[in-house]
Amino acid sequence: MNFFGFMNAGRQATFGVASKILPPRLDPAAYEAVVVLTPVWSWNVAPPVRAWLRLMKGKLPARLALGTVSGDTEPDKIVARMEKEAGARARS
């Protein structure tokens, strides 16, 4: 990724823009449980993960775990944003 790609990714993350992604091959509704982790980009959900969560809205099973791989950027806030995008609450 070059400098401009890096800056664009940060802009997308900052403003809640979802990346364009390929259609998912698997249906999460077919699984008993789903775990979704995101790296933190610009103190937000990574745009590709945001796109996937939006596509899966209403299709995720009741056993849903959400998290981040960055512990120093207020993970509770990131998970709350993920829940909003997914339209589902993570189980604690």
Contact map, one row per residue, 1 for C-alpha under 8 A:
11111100000000000000000000000000000000000000000000000000000000000000000000000000000000000000
11111100000000000000000000000000000000000000000000000000000000000000000000000000000000000000
11111110000000000000000000000000000000000000000000000000000000000000000000000000000000000000
11111111000000000000000000000000000000000000000000000000000000000000000000000000000000000000
11111111100000000000000000000000000000000000000000000000000000000000000000000000000000000000
11111111110000000000000000000000000000000000000000000000000000000000000000000000000000000000
00111111111000000000000000000000000000000000000000000000000000000000000000000000000000000000
00011111111100000000000000000000000000000000000000000000000000000000000000000000000000000000
00001111111110000000000000000000000000001000001000000000000000000000000000000000000000000000
00000111111111000000000000000000000000001100000000000000000000000000000000000000000000000000
00000011111111100000000000000000000000000000000000000000000000000000000000000000000000000000
00000001111111111110000000000000000000000000001000000000000000000000000000000000000000000000
00000000111111111100000000000000000000001111111000000000000000000000000000000000000000000000
00000000011111111000000000000000000000001111000000000000000000000000000000000000000000000000
00000000001111111000000000000000000000000000000000000000000000000000000000000000000000000000
00000000000111111100000000000000000000000001101001000000000000000000000000000000000000000000
00000000000111111110000000000000000000000000001001000000000000000000000000000000000000000000
00000000000110011111000000000000000000000000001111100000000000000000000000000000000000000000
00000000000100001111100000000000000000000000001101100000000000000000000000000000000000000000
00000000000000000111110000000000000000000000000100100000000000000000000000000000000000000000
00000000000000000011111000000000000000000000000100110000000000000000000000000000000000000000
00000000000000000001111100000000000000000000000000000000000000000000000000000000000000000000
00000000000000000000111110000000000000000000000000000000000000000000000000000000000000000000
00000000000000000000011111100000000000000000000000010000000000000000000000000000000000000000
00000000000000000000001111100000000000000000000000000000000000000000000000000000000000000000
00000000000000000000000111110000000000000000000000000000000000000000000000000000000000000000
00000000000000000000000111111110000000000000000000000000001000000000000000000000000000000000
00000000000000000000000001111110010000000000000000000001001110000000000000000000000000000000
00000000000000000000000000111111000000000000000000000000001110000000000000000000000000000000
00000000000000000000000000111111000000000000000000000000000000000000000000000000000000000000
00000000000000000000000000111111110000000000000000000000000010000000000000000000000000000000
00000000000000000000000000001111110000000000000000000000000011100000000000000000000000000000
00000000000000000000000000000011111000000000000000000000000011111000000000000000000000000000
00000000000000000000000000010011111100000000000000000000000110111000000000000000000000000000
00000000000000000000000000000000111110000000000000000000000000011100000000000000000000000000
00000000000000000000000000000000011111000000000000000000000000011110000000000000000000000000
00000000000000000000000000000000001111100000000000000000000000000111100000000000000000000000
00000000000000000000000000000000000111110000110010000000000000000011100000000000000000000000
00000000000000000000000000000000000011111000110000000000000000000001110000000000000000000000
00000000000000000000000000000000000001111111110000000000000000000001110010000100000000000000
00000000110011000000000000000000000000111111110000000000000000000000000000000000000000000000
00000000010011000000000000000000000000011111000000000000000000000000000000000000000000000000
00000000000011000000000000000000000000011111100000000000000000000000000010000100000000000000
00000000000011010000000000000000000000011111110000000000000000000000000000000100100000000000
00000000000010010000000000000000000001111011111011000000000000000000000000000100110000000000
00000000000010000000000000000000000001111001111111000000000000000000000000000000000000000000
00000000100110011110000000000000000000000000111111100000000000000000000000000000000000000000
00000000000000000111100000000000000000000000011111110000000000000000000000000000000000000000
00000000000000000100000000000000000001000000111111111000000000000000000000000000000000000000
00000000000000011110000000000000000000000000111111111100000000000000000000000000010010000000
00000000000000000111100000000000000000000000001111111110000000000000000000000000000000000000
00000000000000000000100100000000000000000000000111111111000000000000000000000000000000000000
00000000000000000000000000000000000000000000000011111111100000000000000000000000010011000000
00000000000000000000000000000000000000000000000001111111100000000000000000000000000011000000
00000000000000000000000000000000000000000000000000111111100000000000000000000000000000000000
00000000000000000000000000010000000000000000000000011111111100000000000000000000000001000000
00000000000000000000000000000000000000000000000000001111111100000000000000000000000011110000
00000000000000000000000000000000000000000000000000000001111100000000000000000000000001110000
00000000000000000000000000111000000000000000000000000001111110000000000000000000000000000000
00000000000000000000000000011000010000000000000000000001111111010000000000000000000001010000
00000000000000000000000000011011110000000000000000000000001111110000000000000000000000000000
00000000000000000000000000000001100000000000000000000000000111110000000000000000000000000010
00000000000000000000000000000001110000000000000000000000000011111000000000000000000000000110
00000000000000000000000000000000111100000000000000000000000111111100000000000000000000001110
00000000000000000000000000000000111100000000000000000000000000111110000000000000000000000111
00000000000000000000000000000000001110000000000000000000000000011111000000000010011000000100
00000000000000000000000000000000000111000000000000000000000000001111100000100110000000000000
00000000000000000000000000000000000011110000000000000000000000000111111000100110000000000000
00000000000000000000000000000000000011110000000000000000000000000011111000000000000000000000
00000000000000000000000000000000000000110000000000000000000000000001111110100000000000000000
00000000000000000000000000000000000000000000000000000000000000000001111111100000000000000000
00000000000000000000000000000000000000000000000000000000000000000000011111100000000000000000
00000000000000000000000000000000000000010010000000000000000000000000011111100000000000000000
00000000000000000000000000000000000000000000000000000000000000000000001111111100000000000000
00000000000000000000000000000000000000000000000000000000000000000011011111111110000000000000
00000000000000000000000000000000000000000000000000000000000000000000000001111111000000000000
00000000000000000000000000000000000000000000000000000000000000000000000001111111100000000000
00000000000000000000000000000000000000010011100000000000000000000011000001111111110000000000
00000000000000000000000000000000000000000000000000000000000000000111000000111111111000000000
00000000000000000000000000000000000000000000000000000000000000000000000000011111111100000000
00000000000000000000000000000000000000000001100000000000000000000000000000001111111110000000
00000000000000000000000000000000000000000000100001001000000000000100000000000111111111000000
00000000000000000000000000000000000000000000000000000000000000000100000000000011111111111100
00000000000000000000000000000000000000000000000000000000000000000000000000000001111111110000
00000000000000000000000000000000000000000000000001001100100000000000000000000000111111100000
00000000000000000000000000000000000000000000000000001101110100000000000000000000011111111000
00000000000000000000000000000000000000000000000000000000110000000000000000000000001111111000
00000000000000000000000000000000000000000000000000000000110100000000000000000000001101111100
00000000000000000000000000000000000000000000000000000000000000010000000000000000001001111110
00000000000000000000000000000000000000000000000000000000000000111100000000000000001000011111
00000000000000000000000000000000000000000000000000000000000001111000000000000000000000001111
00000000000000000000000000000000000000000000000000000000000000001000000000000000000000000111
